[in-house]
């Protein structure tokens, strides 16, 4: 393999883990090694752009093949490359208007190969489009900042989440993890993941909002730590929520992470719900990410 091609396939890649960038190198990255995953994960404009590019290139290739034959296409118009290109488009799409058609054995062979490729390509593109549309996508939003405040006299870590689609996510469950860099007595450096016990880790009907809470007591990995200690350990908080979309009966999964720089100590979330003068309850997502310093005399849940 040429050196420049080797460098192209083995170029470094930046991966974000716990809000910290890692340069991944030494793995071969070739487009065709995992083309299905790429086709499912790229953005829609990129997907359609690549599909259009492949469509044009394939038709140009077959147009060249038709031109190599001796009058392979009857009634070819225009008589140059563009006519062969348009005939290829009709053949690949299995349209067949009838004005132009193969008239030699060579033309029939090329058209047969192209029709076979056309049927396969239509099936592949249809399958990819369906797979992209049918993939379950949760529209769960997470607050920009986890907060730590006292509730009923106990320091409590809170993370706010909301179902932006506002449909029913049944049997939703939450898992909260803490990622920290630690050093063993032997000097071995590790990044350890701690499970944080939640006051309530399940929500039977997650429709609007959910405040996930973890009490920082003697059994908590956060017990006795302050902002400086979390910064030294490069602490990262990771929250994942999964459940069943009641509309499609498909599993949904959403996750987010926050570095220690995004935590807010002695803060609370601004209340989402309020009642108007008619007693009607409103939920205002415009203040979803807003936090305020805690009033020491206020010991209520927000």
NORBEL-V929817 format. One line per field, one symbol per residue. ss: DSSP state (h for helix, s for strand, l for the rest). A space follows every 10 residues. Layout:
ss->???
This chain:
ss->llhhhhhhhl llssssslls ssssllllll hhhhhhhhhh hllhhhhhhh hhhhhhhhhh hhhhhhhhll llssllllll hhhhhhhhhh hhllllllll ssllhhhhhh hhhhhhhhhh hhhhhhhhhh hhhhllllls ssllllssss sllsssssss ssslllllss ssssssssss ssslllllss ssssssllll lsssssllss ssssslllll llllllhhhh hhlllsssss ssssslllls sssssssssh hhlsslsssl llssslllll ssslhhhlll ssslllllll ll
